[in-house]
Amino acid sequence: MTSTTSEMRSSRGLFAAEPGAGAFVIFLVLLLAFRLVLLALSDTELYFDEAQYWAWSKQPAFGYYTKPPLLAWVIGLTTGVCGDSPFCARLGAPLLHAASALVAYAIARKLFDRRIAFWTGIVYLTTPGAAVSAMLISTDVPLLFFWTVALLATVHHVERPTWLTGAVIGIAIGLGMNAKYAMVYFVLCFALYCAFEPRLRRLLVHPATLAALAIAALLILPNVLWNAGHGFATFSHTRDNASWDNGRFPNISGMLEFIGTQAVIIGPVPFVALIVALLGRADFGKRAELRLLLFFSIPVFALITLQALIAKANGNWAATAFPAAAIAATAVMVSLKWWRGMVFTLVLSTVTTIAVPLSTVFADRFTSGPIAGEMGKLRGWSTYADNVRRIAAATGIDTVVFCDRGLTAAMLYELRDSGLNIRRYTANPQHPADHFQMTIPWTPSDARPVLIFVTHPYHMSAVETVAATPVETFDAEIYLAKRNGWKSTAYRVD
């Protein structure tokens, strides 16, 4: 009993202290350095989505088939500075995560106090979701940065709207939209918040607010024009991704899985704290501040939960709810003195913050279990590329064709210095299904000879429509092939 009491007193002392901004910055810099070192030592290769974004970065544009352009620009910037290694391609992830945490700290400091701000920054940086996301480059990384910037500006804007706050909100929304269209949820959250707060309804038509909308529209306009010139490819892809016509409704299991994933991403105790705040059970004199944060998180959770019920939803589709949710949850845990919950959260965060990047350094050690499955997605691409390079050299053919987006993206990256002409097979170039079918297609009527590489049995149709001769079958050391026992075959088409 004495030991437990002593531990609780120690916890109270820890969480009752009010560390300054300097203490948080020191923690952030140390964690960032840790992540950068392990990212440099990582034994993983680019996942095919990462390789796709890298490939886009080599063709600067205002849009791409499945996403707006900002992430490609970020990767182009980091690889332009330090080269095309996986470390450089992913460098933006830990840097932008650190920047987002700084902004989240500033939001919590403005709404609450230094103590809650400090722990908000810690929670934001170290949740299980952040531990993973900081080691991989994805569209969510710049999206969350601009969401937090827009949220900070909004906190000031609702207090006293100015042209400056309006401009910052507009720039953040516009750039965030260029990262991922999910940034549009911010406009919805802002409108709902003002509509449900009588004192803020006039803010909806305030000149500075209208200026914010105009700036955001201006910044996303080049992407809209790009889409208009490419059959609105990105918009169509986003619509198709929703899969509302797949007949799954009501997808109860999918909805429950999505909700469970959110609890894992933010952490179980913060997830419960968020529910407590939503139910109005967190009365510590900051109801107005909590209400603002809930309006910038719960609508997103609700919409994507509905999407999961209707059809499907990936866990990261509600990523934009994370900043406000993390701040609100931390404020509840600290203010209501959930010492044990905070200790549990910090222990879990410490484990994931250390284990996730460390596991990438020893990726080849995982041979079975769920971790091996995830690490398998980040390995094997270079081995496959070695086989492609060898077979191309043996046959004297320098045009190689792949039958799916993922393999095309991975080979564009892995074979970037090979001199090979990499193409994406398409039977119908008038209706491309991905960016590579749109930009580097190969059809049966195009120039020959070529080598077509087939791994998935579904793609046999690519060689059945042409006079293809098998050249070699080899083990495909990529995760989907290994999981299903498939091999890859190179076919020559003359």
C-alpha positions in Angstrom: 0.0 0.0 0.0 2.8 2.4 0.9 4.6 1.7 -2.4 1.4 2.3 -4.4 0.7 5.5 -2.4 4.2 6.7 -3.1 3.9 5.9 -6.8 0.6 7.9 -7.0 2.2 10.9 -5.2 5.1 10.7 -7.6 2.7 10.7 -10.5 0.7 13.6 -9.1 3.9 15.6 -8.7 5.0 14.8 -12.3 1.7 15.8 -13.9 1.1 18.8 -11.5 4.3 20.5 -12.7 4.2 23.1 -15.3 7.1 22.6 -17.7 7.8 25.6 -20.0 8.0 25.6 -23.8 11.7 25.1 -23.5 11.3 21.7 -21.9 8.9 20.6 -24.6 11.2 21.8 -27.4 14.1 19.8 -25.8 12.0 16.7 -25.8 10.8 17.3 -29.3 14.4 17.8 -30.6 15.7 14.7 -28.9 12.8 12.5 -30.2 13.2 14.0 -33.7 17.0 13.1 -33.6 16.1 9.6 -32.4 13.7 9.1 -35.3 16.1 10.6 -37.8 18.9 8.3 -36.7 16.8 5.2 -36.9 15.2 6.3 -40.2 18.8 6.5 -41.6 19.6 3.0 -40.2 16.3 1.5 -41.3 16.5 -1.8 -43.3 13.3 -1.2 -45.1 12.6 -0.3 -48.7 9.9 2.1 -49.9 6.4 0.7 -49.8 4.8 0.9 -53.3 2.6 3.8 -52.3 5.8 5.7 -51.1 7.5 4.7 -54.3 4.5 6.1 -56.3 4.8 9.4 -54.5 8.5 9.5 -55.2 7.8 8.8 -58.9 5.3 11.6 -59.0 8.0 13.9 -57.5 10.1 13.4 -60.6 7.3 14.8 -62.7 6.2 18.1 -61.0 2.6 18.9 -61.7 -0.5 20.4 -60.1 -2.1 17.0 -59.8 -1.8 13.3 -60.1 -4.3 10.5 -60.7 -5.2 9.6 -57.0 -4.0 12.6 -55.0 -3.3 16.3 -55.1 0.3 17.4 -55.7 1.7 18.6 -52.4 3.3 15.4 -51.1 5.1 14.9 -54.4 6.5 18.5 -54.0 7.6 17.7 -50.4 9.4 14.6 -51.6 10.9 16.5 -54.5 12.2 19.0 -52.0 13.8 16.5 -49.6 15.3 14.3 -52.3 16.5 17.3 -54.1 18.5 18.2 -51.0 20.0 14.8 -50.1 19.3 12.3 -52.8 16.8 9.5 -53.6 17.5 7.1 -50.7 14.5 5.9 -48.7 15.8 8.1 -45.9 15.6 11.2 -48.0 12.2 10.3 -49.6 10.8 9.8 -46.1 12.6 12.8 -44.4 9.5 15.0 -44.6 7.5 12.7 -42.3 9.4 13.1 -39.0 10.1 16.8 -39.7 6.5 17.7 -40.4 5.3 15.6 -37.4 7.6 17.6 -35.2 6.3 20.8 -36.7 2.7 19.7 -36.2 3.4 18.9 -32.5 4.8 22.4 -32.0 1.6 23.9 -33.4 -0.6 21.5 -31.3 1.4 22.7 -28.2 0.6 26.3 -29.2 -3.1 25.5 -29.5 -3.2 23.8 -26.1 -1.3 26.7 -24.5 -3.7 29.2 -26.0 -6.8 27.2 -24.9 -5.6 25.9 -21.5 -2.2 26.3 -19.8 1.4 25.3 -20.0 0.9 22.0 -18.2 -1.7 20.8 -20.6 0.2 22.2 -23.5 3.3 20.2 -22.5 1.5 16.9 -22.1 -0.5 17.6 -25.3 2.8 17.9 -27.2 4.1 14.7 -25.7 0.9 12.7 -26.4 0.7 14.1 -30.0 4.3 13.1 -30.7 4.2 9.6 -29.2 0.8 8.0 -29.8 1.0 4.6 -31.6 -0.3 6.2 -34.7 2.3 8.9 -34.7 5.1 6.4 -34.0 4.2 4.6 -37.3 3.3 7.7 -39.4 6.6 9.5 -38.5 8.6 6.7 -40.2 6.6 6.5 -43.5 5.9 9.2 -46.0 2.2 9.7 -46.7 -0.3 12.4 -47.7 -1.5 12.5 -44.1 1.7 14.0 -42.9 1.5 17.4 -44.6 -2.3 17.3 -44.3 -2.1 17.2 -40.5 0.5 19.9 -40.4 -1.8 22.3 -42.3 -4.8 21.2 -40.3 -3.1 22.1 -37.0 -2.0 25.5 -38.5 -5.6 26.2 -39.6 -6.9 25.1 -36.1 -4.4 27.4 -34.3 -5.4 30.3 -36.6 -9.1 29.5 -35.9 -8.6 29.6 -32.2 -7.4 33.2 -32.6 -10.0 34.0 -35.3 -13.0 33.1 -33.1 -11.6 35.3 -30.4 -10.9 38.3 -32.6 -11.2 37.9 -36.4 -8.6 39.8 -38.4 -7.3 39.8 -41.9 -4.2 38.0 -40.7 -6.1 35.1 -39.0 -8.3 34.9 -42.1 -5.3 34.8 -44.4 -3.6 32.1 -42.3 -6.7 30.0 -42.2 -7.2 30.3 -46.0 -3.5 29.5 -46.8 -3.6 26.5 -44.5 -6.8 25.1 -45.9 -5.7 25.7 -49.5 -2.3 24.0 -49.0 -3.9 21.3 -46.9 -6.3 20.6 -49.8 -3.3 20.3 -52.0 -2.1 17.5 -49.7 -5.4 15.6 -49.5 -9.0 16.5 -50.1 -9.9 15.5 -46.6 -8.9 19.1 -45.6 -12.3 20.1 -46.8 -13.6 18.6 -43.5 -12.1 21.7 -41.8 -14.5 23.9 -43.6 -17.4 21.7 -42.5 -16.2 21.7 -38.9 -15.8 25.5 -38.9 -19.3 26.0 -40.3 -20.8 23.6 -37.8 -19.0 25.2 -34.9 -20.1 28.7 -35.8 -23.6 27.6 -36.5 -24.0 25.9 -33.1 -22.4 28.8 -31.3 -24.9 31.8 -31.4 -22.2 34.3 -30.7 -20.2 33.1 -33.6 -22.8 32.9 -36.3 -21.9 36.3 -37.7 -18.4 35.0 -38.1 -19.6 32.9 -41.0 -20.0 36.0 -43.2 -17.2 38.1 -41.7 -15.0 39.6 -44.4 -11.9 37.9 -43.0 -13.7 34.5 -43.1 -14.8 35.1 -46.7 -11.3 36.1 -47.5 -10.1 32.8 -46.1 -12.4 30.9 -48.3 -11.3 32.9 -51.3 -7.6 32.2 -50.6 -8.3 28.5 -50.1 -10.2 28.3 -53.4 -7.4 30.2 -55.2 -4.8 27.8 -53.9 -6.7 24.7 -54.9 -7.7 26.1 -58.3 -4.5 24.9 -60.2 -5.4 21.3 -59.1 -9.0 21.7 -60.1 -7.8 22.9 -63.6 -5.4 20.0 -63.8 -8.3 17.6 -63.0 -10.5 19.3 -65.6 -7.8 18.6 -68.2 -7.5 15.0 -67.1 -11.1 13.9 -67.0 -11.4 14.8 -63.3 -9.3 11.7 -62.5 -8.6 12.5 -58.8 -12.2 13.4 -58.1 -13.4 10.2 -59.7 -10.9 8.1 -57.8 -11.9 9.7 -54.5 -15.6 9.0 -55.3 -14.8 5.4 -56.3 -12.8 4.9 -53.1 -15.9 5.4 -51.1 -17.4 2.2 -52.7 -21.0 3.1 -51.8 -22.3 0.7 -54.4 -20.6 -2.4 -53.1 -23.6 -3.7 -51.3 -22.0 -4.0 -47.9 -24.5 -1.9 -45.9 -24.9 -2.3 -43.0 -21.2 -3.1 -42.6 -21.4 -3.5 -38.8 -18.1 -5.4 -38.5 -16.3 -2.8 -40.6 -17.7 0.0 -38.5 -16.6 -1.6 -35.3 -13.2 -2.3 -36.7 -12.8 1.3 -37.8 -13.8 2.5 -34.3 -11.3 0.1 -32.7 -8.6 1.3 -35.0 -9.2 4.9 -33.8 -8.7 3.7 -30.2 -5.4 2.1 -31.2 -4.2 5.1 -33.2 -4.7 7.7 -30.5 -4.3 5.3 -27.6 -7.0 3.6 -25.5 -7.0 6.0 -22.5 -7.1 9.2 -24.7 -9.9 7.6 -26.7 -11.9 7.1 -23.5 -11.1 10.7 -22.4 -12.4 11.9 -25.7 -15.7 10.1 -25.1 -15.9 11.6 -21.6 -15.5 15.0 -23.1 -18.1 14.3 -25.7 -20.6 13.2 -23.0 -20.0 16.4 -21.1 -18.5 14.6 -18.1 -15.3 16.7 -18.1 -16.3 19.8 -16.2 -13.1 21.6 -15.2 -14.1 25.2 -16.2 -13.1 24.9 -19.8 -16.3 23.7 -21.5 -16.1 26.3 -24.3 -12.5 25.3 -25.2 -13.4 21.6 -25.2 -16.5 22.3 -27.3 -14.3 24.0 -29.9 -12.0 21.0 -30.0 -14.9 18.5 -30.2 -16.4 20.4 -33.2 -13.1 20.0 -35.0 -12.8 16.2 -34.4 -16.2 14.5 -33.7 -17.8 15.5 -37.1 -14.9 13.8 -38.9 -15.1 10.7 -36.7 -18.9 10.6 -37.3 -18.7 11.0 -41.1 -16.0 8.3 -41.5 -17.8 6.0 -39.1 -20.9 6.4 -41.3 -18.7 5.7 -44.3 -17.5 2.5 -42.6 -21.1 1.4 -41.9 -22.2 2.1 -45.5 -19.2 0.5 -47.2 -15.7 0.6 -45.8 -13.2 3.0 -44.2 -9.5 2.8 -43.7 -8.2 3.7 -40.3 -6.4 6.8 -41.5 -9.4 8.3 -43.2 -10.3 10.1 -40.0 -6.7 11.4 -39.5 -7.8 15.0 -39.5 -9.8 14.4 -36.3 -6.5 13.5 -34.5 -5.1 17.0 -33.6 -8.1 18.4 -31.9 -8.9 15.0 -30.4 -5.4 14.6 -28.9 -5.6 18.1 -27.4 -9.0 17.5 -25.9 -8.2 14.1 -24.6 -5.0 15.3 -22.9 -6.8 18.2 -21.3 -9.3 15.8 -19.8 -6.7 13.4 -18.5 -4.6 16.1 -16.9 -7.4 18.3 -15.6 -9.4 15.4 -14.1 -6.2 13.9 -12.7 -6.3 10.6 -14.4 -2.8 9.9 -13.1 -2.9 6.1 -13.7 -4.3 6.6 -17.2 -1.6 9.1 -18.0 1.1 6.7 -16.7 -0.4 3.9 -18.8 -0.5 6.2 -21.8 3.1 7.3 -21.4 4.3 3.8 -20.9 2.5 2.6 -24.0 3.7 5.6 -26.0 7.3 5.0 -24.9 7.1 1.4 -25.9 5.7 2.1 -29.4 7.9 5.2 -29.9 11.0 3.1 -29.4 9.8 -0.2 -30.8 8.3 0.9 -34.1 11.4 2.7 -35.5 13.7 0.1 -33.9 11.8 -2.7 -35.6 12.6 -1.1 -39.0 16.3 -1.4 -38.3 16.0 -5.1 -37.8 13.2 -5.7 -40.3 14.9 -8.8 -41.7 14.7 -10.5 -38.3 10.9 -10.8 -38.4 10.0 -14.0 -40.2 6.6 -14.8 -38.8 3.6 -13.2 -37.2 1.8 -9.9 -37.8 5.0 -7.8 -37.6 6.6 -9.9 -40.2 3.6 -9.3 -42.4 3.9 -5.6 -42.1 7.6 -5.6 -42.6 7.2 -7.8 -45.6 5.5 -4.9 -47.3 8.7 -2.9 -46.9 11.1 -5.5 -48.2 11.7 -7.6 -51.3 11.2 -4.9 -54.0 15.0 -4.6 -54.6 15.3 -8.3 -55.0 12.5 -8.3 -57.6 14.2 -5.4 -59.3 17.5 -7.4 -59.5 15.7 -10.2 -61.3 14.1 -7.7 -63.8 17.5 -6.1 -64.4 19.2 -9.5 -64.9 16.5 -10.9 -67.3 16.4 -7.6 -69.3 20.2 -7.8 -69.7 20.1 -11.4 -70.8 17.5 -10.8 -73.4 18.8 -7.5 -74.6 15.4 -5.9 -74.2 15.2 -2.5 -72.4 11.4 -2.0 -72.3 9.8 -3.7 -69.3 6.1 -3.8 -68.7 4.3 -4.4 -65.3 0.7 -5.3 -64.8 -0.3 -3.4 -61.6 0.2 0.0 -60.1 2.1 -1.2 -57.1 4.8 -3.1 -58.9 5.2 -0.4 -61.5 5.7 2.2 -58.8 8.2 0.0 -56.9 10.2 -0.8 -60.1 10.3 2.9 -61.1 12.0 3.6 -57.9 14.2 0.5 -57.6 15.3 0.6 -61.3 15.7 4.4 -61.4 19.3 4.2 -62.5 19.1 1.1 -64.7 18.3 2.9 -68.0 15.3 0.5 -68.5 12.2 1.9 -70.1 9.4 1.1 -67.5 5.8 0.9 -68.7 2.5 0.1 -67.2 0.3 -2.4 -69.1 -3.1 -1.1 -70.1 -5.7 -2.7 -72.4 -7.8 0.5 -72.6 -5.7 3.7 -72.7 -8.8 5.8 -73.1 -9.9 4.9 -69.5 -6.7 4.7 -67.3 -7.1 3.1 -63.9 -4.1 4.8 -62.3 -1.5 7.5 -62.8 0.9 5.2 -64.6 -1.7 3.9 -67.1 -2.3 7.6 -67.8 1.4 8.7 -68.2 3.5 5.6 -69.1 1.1 3.1 -70.7 2.0 0.2 -72.9 -0.7 -1.4 -75.0 -0.5 -4.5 -77.3 -0.4 -2.1 -80.3 2.7 -0.3 -79.0 6.3 -0.9 -80.0 8.0 -4.2 -79.4 10.0 -6.1 -78.2 9.1 -5.9 -74.6 9.3 -8.0 -71.5 6.0 -8.3 -69.5 6.3 -9.4 -65.9 3.3 -11.2 -64.5 2.9 -12.1 -60.8 -0.8 -12.1 -60.0 -2.8 -14.8 -61.8 -5.4 -12.2 -62.7 -2.9 -10.5 -64.9 -2.4 -13.4 -67.2 -4.8 -11.7 -69.6 -2.0 -9.3 -70.4 0.0 -12.0 -72.1 -2.9 -14.1 -73.4 -3.9 -11.3 -75.9 -0.4 -11.1 -77.5 2.1 -13.6 -78.8 4.1 -13.9 -75.6 6.9 -16.4 -74.9 7.8 -17.3 -71.4 11.4 -16.5 -70.6 11.9 -17.3 -67.0 9.9 -17.9 -63.8 11.4 -16.8 -60.5 10.5 -16.4 -56.8 8.8 -13.1 -56.3 10.1 -11.8 -52.9 7.3 -9.3 -52.4 4.7 -9.6 -49.7 1.6 -10.4 -51.8 3.3 -13.1 -53.8 4.9 -14.7 -50.8 1.6 -14.7 -48.9 -0.2 -16.4 -51.7 2.6 -18.7 -52.9 2.8 -17.0 -56.3 5.9 -16.8 -58.6 6.6 -14.2 -61.2 7.1 -15.0 -64.9 8.8 -12.8 -67.5 7.3 -13.0 -71.0 8.9 -11.8 -74.2 6.7 -10.1 -76.7 8.2 -9.6 -80.2 
